[in-house]
Amino acid sequence: MSSERESSREAIPPATERSCPVDVRNDTGKMVDVFVGYRFDEDSYKQFWKIEGMAKEEIRRSVFTARYVTGLGTGHCYWFISLVADGIWYASRSDKQCDLKAVDQDKPVLLSFTLDNLRIGCPESSGCDTPIH
């Protein structure tokens, strides 16, 4: 009986620090200034990046590196974007949870946005969408 319990404990993967480069794509059809935010868990690995003068359909590669931890009870990834187009501010929710997984490690995440949607394109696991207002 105790060997059964020991083997089930061994099956739980340890907490592992991981990271992914993050690319940003402007799908608004307009020139925009962009502010991207990311954090893991409550305050771990909190990052904010400003991209000035992003052209329509432009992709900026490796804007930042999203660091995260996988394993039992390790936390969640949260994403945010705000932008200015034609003098008008737009923003997503500041707490959109969309978690990266172990299979995503070292592969680029693509954040693509329109004036009404942010798409968090996880490279291997399921991506997420959140409205921009």
N, CA, C and O of each residue as an XYZ file, in Angstrom:
532
protein
N       0.812     -1.203      0.000
C       0.000      0.000      0.000
C       0.858      1.270      0.000
O       0.579      2.211     -0.743
N       1.892      1.291      0.828
C       2.713      2.499      0.853
C       3.478      2.681     -0.453
O       3.732      3.818     -0.851
N       3.850      1.609     -1.127
C       4.548      1.762     -2.413
C       3.624      2.372     -3.467
O       4.090      3.089     -4.353
N       2.302      2.092     -3.382
C       1.346      2.728     -4.298
C       1.330      4.234     -4.095
O       1.343      4.999     -5.059
N       1.300      4.656     -2.824
C       1.286      6.088     -2.515
C       2.580      6.755     -2.971
O       2.554      7.862     -3.507
N       3.692      6.094     -2.762
C       4.975      6.664     -3.176
C       5.045      6.826     -4.688
O       5.541      7.844     -5.170
N       4.561      5.849     -5.446
C       4.619      5.962     -6.903
C       3.688      7.050     -7.411
O       4.009      7.705     -8.402
N       2.535      7.268     -6.763
C       1.645      8.338     -7.210
C       2.251      9.697     -6.888
O       2.027     10.650     -7.635
N       3.003      9.820     -5.812
C       3.687     11.072     -5.502
C       4.784     11.368     -6.515
O       5.002     12.530     -6.857
N       5.454     10.379     -6.984
C       6.509     10.570     -7.960
C       5.955     11.048     -9.304
O       6.680     11.665    -10.084
N       4.688     10.771     -9.579
C       4.085     11.148    -10.857
C       3.807     12.641    -10.946
O       3.592     13.149    -12.047
N       3.804     13.363     -9.832
C       3.547     14.797     -9.846
C       4.825     15.515    -10.268
O       5.847     15.407     -9.590
N       4.779     16.244    -11.379
C       5.991     16.924    -11.838
C       6.380     18.057    -10.889
O       5.506     18.705    -10.313
N       7.667     18.300    -10.721
C       8.101     19.400     -9.861
C       7.817     20.745    -10.537
O       7.643     20.815    -11.753
N       7.771     21.798     -9.739
C       7.610     23.143    -10.290
C       8.845     23.464    -11.128
O       9.979     23.293    -10.681
N       8.602     23.934    -12.353
C       9.696     24.207    -13.281
C       9.539     25.602    -13.869
O       8.478     25.940    -14.396
N      10.594     26.418    -13.783
C      10.565     27.740    -14.405
C      10.743     27.592    -15.907
O      11.586     26.825    -16.373
N       9.928     28.346    -16.669
C       9.954     28.265    -18.133
C       9.821     29.672    -18.705
O       9.564     30.631    -17.976
N       9.998     29.781    -20.014
C       9.834     31.089    -20.656
C       9.519     30.927    -22.143
O       9.808     29.900    -22.757
N       8.916     31.980    -22.696
C       8.574     32.051    -24.123
C       8.825     33.476    -24.606
O       8.526     34.428    -23.886
N       9.368     33.639    -25.815
C       9.405     34.983    -26.387
C       7.987     35.397    -26.782
O       7.158     34.550    -27.112
N       7.715     36.692    -26.746
C       6.379     37.183    -27.098
C       6.488     38.132    -28.289
O       7.212     39.127    -28.248
N       5.745     37.797    -29.358
C       5.636     38.643    -30.544
C       4.308     39.397    -30.468
O       3.341     38.893    -29.896
N       4.258     40.590    -31.036
C       3.042     41.411    -31.020
C       2.706     41.801    -32.454
O       3.569     42.278    -33.191
N       1.433     41.595    -32.853
C       0.989     41.924    -34.212
C      -0.188     42.898    -34.173
O      -1.156     42.679    -33.444
N      -0.104     43.951    -34.941
C      -1.139     44.975    -35.061
C      -2.071     44.620    -36.219
O      -1.685     44.723    -37.384
N      -3.290     44.205    -35.899
C      -4.303     43.898    -36.919
C      -5.408     44.953    -36.974
O      -6.514     44.666    -37.431
N      -5.115     46.179    -36.510
C      -6.155     47.220    -36.479
C      -6.363     47.898    -37.815
O      -7.420     48.484    -38.050
N      -5.367     47.830    -38.707
C      -5.450     48.584    -39.956
C      -5.050     50.039    -39.778
O      -5.235     50.852    -40.684
N      -4.494     50.377    -38.594
C      -4.101     51.759    -38.295
C      -2.726     51.787    -37.647
O      -2.260     50.774    -37.125
N      -2.078     52.940    -37.679
C      -0.854     53.170    -36.918
C      -1.270     53.356    -35.452
O      -2.174     54.140    -35.164
N      -0.621     52.646    -34.532
C      -1.015     52.705    -33.121
C       0.213     52.767    -32.212
O       1.312     52.367    -32.594
N      -0.004     53.278    -31.003
C       0.941     53.144    -29.906
C       0.344     52.095    -28.974
O      -0.849     52.132    -28.674
N       1.174     51.161    -28.517
C       0.684     50.000    -27.769
C       1.402     49.885    -26.439
O       2.594     50.172    -26.330
N       0.655     49.459    -25.429
C       1.178     49.171    -24.102
C       0.781     47.731    -23.791
O      -0.412     47.432    -23.734
N       1.734     46.841    -23.590
C       1.456     45.432    -23.314
C       1.871     45.116    -21.888
O       2.953     45.506    -21.450
N       1.007     44.408    -21.161
C       1.331     43.999    -19.798
C       1.207     42.497    -19.637
O       0.354     41.857    -20.252
N       2.077     41.942    -18.794
C       2.064     40.505    -18.506
C       2.520     40.306    -17.064
O       3.405     41.007    -16.572
N       1.899     39.337    -16.400
C       2.403     38.928    -15.087
C       2.079     37.466    -14.878
O       1.125     36.932    -15.442
N       2.893     36.833    -14.057
C       2.640     35.454    -13.669
C       2.253     35.454    -12.200
O       2.943     36.045    -11.369
N       1.149     34.789    -11.881
C       0.633     34.679    -10.521
C       0.269     36.059    -10.000
O      -0.211     36.900    -10.761
N       0.490     36.304     -8.721
C       0.072     37.592     -8.159
C       0.946     38.742     -8.643
O       0.438     39.706     -9.216
N       2.235     38.652     -8.422
C       3.135     39.723     -8.828
C       4.424     39.225     -9.451
O       5.291     40.026     -9.798
N       4.564     37.925     -9.598
C       5.809     37.381    -10.131
C       5.977     37.738    -11.598
O       5.011     37.734    -12.361
N       7.175     38.038    -11.981
C       7.539     38.274    -13.380
C       6.680     39.340    -14.045
O       6.375     39.228    -15.232
N       6.286     40.364    -13.310
C       5.443     41.436    -13.873
C       6.255     42.259    -14.865
O       7.377     42.675    -14.575
N       5.661     42.493    -16.060
C       6.348     43.240    -17.104
C       5.368     44.137    -17.847
O       4.202     43.784    -18.027
N       5.851     45.301    -18.277
C       5.076     46.215    -19.106
C       5.988     46.722    -20.210
O       7.143     47.068    -19.962
N       5.466     46.764    -21.425
C       6.246     47.202    -22.574
C       5.456     48.200    -23.399
O       4.257     48.026    -23.616
N       6.130     49.249    -23.860
C       5.505     50.242    -24.729
C       6.103     50.110    -26.123
O       7.319     50.028    -26.290
N       5.222     50.090    -27.120
C       5.646     50.050    -28.518
C       5.069     51.301    -29.179
O       3.851     51.436    -29.300
N       5.935     52.205    -29.603
C       5.476     53.439    -30.243
C       5.462     53.285    -31.752
O       6.359     52.679    -32.339
N       4.433     53.841    -32.370
C       4.362     53.899    -33.828
C       4.343     52.544    -34.503
O       5.110     52.302    -35.435
N       3.481     51.664    -34.046
C       3.377     50.336    -34.651
C       2.464     50.424    -35.881
O       1.289     50.774    -35.774
N       3.021     50.104    -37.033
C       2.285     50.213    -38.294
C       1.224     49.123    -38.419
O       1.301     48.086    -37.761
N       0.227     49.374    -39.280
C      -0.808     48.369    -39.509
C      -0.166     47.105    -40.075
O       0.721     47.163    -40.928
N      -0.635     45.967    -39.580
C      -0.173     44.630    -39.965
C       1.292     44.361    -39.624
O       1.866     43.372    -40.081
N       1.893     45.235    -38.826
C       3.280     45.021    -38.412
C       3.353     43.963    -37.306
O       2.467     43.876    -36.456
N       4.413     43.168    -37.331
C       4.706     42.211    -36.272
C       6.042     42.596    -35.660
O       7.046     42.720    -36.362
N       6.047     42.783    -34.350
C       7.305     43.012    -33.625
C       7.686     41.695    -32.954
O       6.906     41.133    -32.185
N       8.865     41.219    -33.243
C       9.342     39.933    -32.731
C      10.059     40.099    -31.393
O      10.791     41.064    -31.172
N       9.829     39.139    -30.517
C      10.515     39.074    -29.215
C      10.481     40.403    -28.469
O      11.513     40.905    -28.024
N       9.275     40.968    -28.338
C       9.097     42.225    -27.618
C       9.523     42.053    -26.153
O      10.156     42.938    -25.576
N       9.174     40.925    -25.570
C       9.629     40.581    -24.221
C       9.578     39.077    -24.068
O       9.119     38.365    -24.961
N      10.050     38.599    -22.932
C      10.024     37.171    -22.624
C       9.040     36.943    -21.487
O       9.184     37.515    -20.406
N       8.035     36.100    -21.736
C       7.064     35.744    -20.692
C       7.661     34.610    -19.868
O       7.894     33.513    -20.375
N       7.902     34.889    -18.602
C       8.430     33.858    -17.701
C       7.274     33.312    -16.878
O       6.413     34.067    -16.426
N       7.260     31.994    -16.685
C       6.182     31.344    -15.945
C       6.703     30.064    -15.315
O       7.815     29.622    -15.602
N       5.885     29.476    -14.454
C       6.255     28.253    -13.748
C       5.153     27.227    -13.972
O       3.970     27.547    -13.863
N       5.541     25.994    -14.286
C       4.563     24.915    -14.428
C       4.767     23.917    -13.296
O       5.844     23.827    -12.707
N       3.721     23.183    -13.012
C       3.734     22.209    -11.926
C       2.517     22.431    -11.055
O       1.801     23.418    -11.225
N       2.281     21.545    -10.146
C       1.102     21.582     -9.293
C       1.048     22.858     -8.446
O       1.988     23.164     -7.712
N      -0.059     23.595     -8.556
C      -0.310     24.762     -7.712
C       0.641     25.919     -7.902
O       0.949     26.618     -6.936
N       1.122     26.150     -9.119
C       2.149     27.167     -9.318
C       1.648     28.554     -9.691
O       2.394     29.516     -9.502
N       0.444     28.720    -10.204
C      -0.054     30.050    -10.545
C      -0.576     30.143    -11.960
O      -0.713     29.138    -12.657
N      -0.870     31.378    -12.380
C      -1.486     31.618    -13.681
C      -0.808     32.776    -14.396
O      -0.143     33.603    -13.771
N      -0.985     32.828    -15.720
C      -0.475     33.909    -16.567
C      -1.612     34.901    -16.827
O      -2.736     34.501    -17.131
N      -1.311     36.195    -16.705
C      -2.302     37.244    -16.942
C      -1.755     38.221    -17.980
O      -0.575     38.569    -17.951
N      -2.624     38.663    -18.903
C      -2.234     39.470    -20.047
C      -3.091     40.731    -20.115
O      -4.240     40.731    -19.675
N      -2.519     41.819    -20.674
C      -3.222     43.088    -20.782
C      -2.667     43.849    -21.981
O      -1.479     43.759    -22.292
N      -3.532     44.592    -22.645
C      -3.067     45.480    -23.711
C      -3.915     46.749    -23.705
O      -5.122     46.705    -23.466
N      -3.267     47.872    -23.970
C      -3.985     49.118    -24.244
C      -3.308     49.735    -25.458
O      -2.126     49.505    -25.714
N      -4.069     50.514    -26.191
C      -3.518     51.124    -27.392
C      -4.220     52.433    -27.690
O      -5.341     52.680    -27.245
N      -3.535     53.261    -28.452
C      -4.095     54.527    -28.914
C      -4.094     54.495    -30.432
O      -3.056     54.307    -31.065
N      -5.288     54.684    -31.008
C      -5.450     54.756    -32.461
C      -6.305     55.979    -32.772
O      -7.393     56.133    -32.217
N      -5.828     56.833    -33.642
C      -6.553     58.065    -34.016
C      -6.932     58.888    -32.785
O      -8.003     59.494    -32.750
N      -6.056     58.912    -31.775
C      -6.293     59.707    -30.570
C      -7.268     59.086    -29.578
O      -7.579     59.717    -28.567
N      -7.758     57.885    -29.825
C      -8.713     57.212    -28.934
C      -8.012     56.066    -28.215
O      -7.298     55.278    -28.836
N      -8.225     55.976    -26.877
C      -7.658     54.898    -26.063
C      -8.566     53.679    -26.098
O      -9.788     53.800    -26.021
N      -7.962     52.514    -26.215
C      -8.657     51.228    -26.150
C      -7.895     50.362    -25.150
O      -6.677     50.491    -25.027
N      -8.599     49.480    -24.434
C      -7.906     48.616    -23.469
C      -8.669     47.319    -23.256
O      -9.897     47.276    -23.329
N      -7.908     46.265    -22.992
C      -8.502     44.978    -22.617
C      -8.662     44.947    -21.099
O      -8.257     45.878    -20.402
N      -9.247     43.880    -20.604
C      -9.290     43.663    -19.154
C      -7.862     43.591    -18.643
O      -6.964     43.157    -19.365
N      -7.648     44.004    -17.432
C      -6.289     43.989    -16.895
C      -5.929     42.644    -16.266
O      -4.816     42.470    -15.770
N      -6.854     41.706    -16.284
C      -6.595     40.439    -15.583
C      -7.008     39.224    -16.406
O      -7.498     38.245    -15.843
N      -6.824     39.261    -17.720
C      -7.197     38.123    -18.559
C      -6.228     36.967    -18.311
O      -5.035     37.055    -18.601
N      -6.781     35.885    -17.767
C      -5.972     34.695    -17.498
C      -5.917     33.826    -18.739
O      -6.952     33.457    -19.295
N      -4.720     33.504    -19.168
C      -4.504     32.590    -20.280
C      -3.150     31.943    -20.030
O      -2.108     32.568    -20.231
N      -3.168     30.710    -19.599
C      -1.966     30.061    -19.101
C      -1.122     29.410    -20.190
O      -1.632     28.754    -21.099
N       0.163     29.611    -20.067
C       1.139     28.894    -20.880
C       1.402     27.552    -20.207
O       1.329     27.437    -18.984
N       1.703     26.558    -20.998
C       1.944     25.189    -20.500
C       3.399     24.798    -20.774
O       4.138     25.519    -21.444
N       3.782     23.657    -20.247
C       5.145     23.148    -20.458
C       5.465     23.005    -21.945
O       6.589     23.282    -22.363
N       4.488     22.575    -22.748
C       4.724     22.356    -24.186
C       4.977     23.662    -24.951
O       5.470     23.629    -26.078
N       4.647     24.809    -24.348
C       4.842     26.105    -24.991
C       6.269     26.639    -24.835
O       6.658     27.576    -25.533
N       7.036     26.057    -23.938
C       8.353     26.587    -23.600
C       9.209     26.856    -24.828
O       9.313     26.033    -25.738
N       9.823     28.046    -24.820
C      10.776     28.492    -25.837
C      10.173     28.734    -27.226
O      10.910     29.024    -28.168
N       8.852     28.621    -27.367
C       8.198     28.879    -28.652
C       7.486     30.239    -28.562
O       6.952     30.567    -27.503
N       7.462     31.026    -29.624
C       6.882     32.366    -29.536
C       5.363     32.373    -29.311
O       4.610     31.659    -29.972
N       4.952     33.200    -28.364
C       3.537     33.522    -28.155
C       3.238     34.686    -29.094
O       4.044     35.610    -29.203
N       2.089     34.656    -29.775
C       1.712     35.768    -30.643
C       0.523     36.503    -30.033
O      -0.575     35.955    -29.940
N       0.751     37.748    -29.617
C      -0.339     38.617    -29.179
C      -0.765     39.416    -30.398
O      -0.008     40.254    -30.889
N      -1.969     39.162    -30.888
C      -2.488     39.916    -32.031
C      -3.725     40.657    -31.570
O      -4.502     40.150    -30.761
N      -3.903     41.864    -32.093
C      -5.018     42.682    -31.614
C      -5.667     43.465    -32.732
O      -5.031     43.863    -33.708
N      -6.979     43.673    -32.549
C      -7.762     44.582    -33.371
C      -8.241     45.676    -32.420
O      -7.790     45.733    -31.276
N      -9.131     46.531    -32.864
C      -9.660     47.561    -31.970
C     -10.670     46.996    -30.974
O     -11.059     47.685    -30.031
N     -11.098     45.741    -31.175
C     -12.076     45.168    -30.243
C     -11.710     43.794    -29.693
O     -12.520     43.188    -28.991
N     -10.498     43.276    -29.994
C     -10.146     41.936    -29.498
C      -8.631     41.782    -29.341
O      -7.851     42.257    -30.167
N      -8.240     41.110    -28.264
C      -6.862     40.682    -28.058
C      -6.845     39.167    -28.134
O      -7.582     38.497    -27.410
N      -6.009     38.624    -29.007
C      -5.831     37.175    -29.146
C      -4.475     36.810    -28.560
O      -3.438     37.308    -28.998
N      -4.500     35.930    -27.559
C      -3.280     35.428    -26.940
C      -3.037     34.065    -27.567
O      -3.669     33.076    -27.195
N      -2.127     34.023    -28.509
C      -1.875     32.814    -29.281
C      -0.764     31.986    -28.665
O       0.408     32.145    -29.006
N      -1.144     31.098    -27.750
C      -0.159     30.197    -27.152
C       0.346     29.261    -28.246
O      -0.452     28.782    -29.051
N       1.648     28.989    -28.297
C       2.200     28.249    -29.422
C       1.712     26.812    -29.562
O       1.503     26.354    -30.686
N       1.528     26.101    -28.491
C       1.115     24.700    -28.552
C      -0.187     24.427    -27.804
O      -0.993     23.609    -28.248
N      -0.401     25.092    -26.687
C      -1.620     24.885    -25.914
C      -2.722     25.818    -26.424
O      -2.495     26.578    -27.365
N      -3.884     25.771    -25.828
C      -5.022     26.570    -26.296
C      -4.808     28.050    -26.034
O      -4.429     28.448    -24.933
N      -5.051     28.853    -27.042
C      -4.982     30.300    -26.889
C      -6.270     30.854    -26.307
O      -7.199     30.104    -26.006
N      -6.321     32.157    -26.152
C      -7.485     32.824    -25.534
C      -7.751     34.138    -26.246
O      -6.871     34.710    -26.890
N      -8.982     34.600    -26.115
C      -9.395     35.905    -26.624
C      -9.998     36.704    -25.488
O     -10.604     36.142    -24.575
N      -9.830     38.020    -25.544
C     -10.484     38.899    -24.592
C     -10.864     40.185    -25.309
O     -10.113     40.664    -26.159
N     -12.032     40.755    -24.976
C     -12.463     41.972    -25.669
C     -11.597     43.178    -25.314
O     -11.039     43.268    -24.220
N     -11.504     44.093    -26.261
C     -10.884     45.398    -26.059
C     -12.003     46.426    -26.187
O     -12.818     46.361    -27.108
N     -12.033     47.378    -25.248
C     -13.088     48.407    -25.255
C     -12.467     49.783    -25.373
O     -13.184     50.784    -25.396
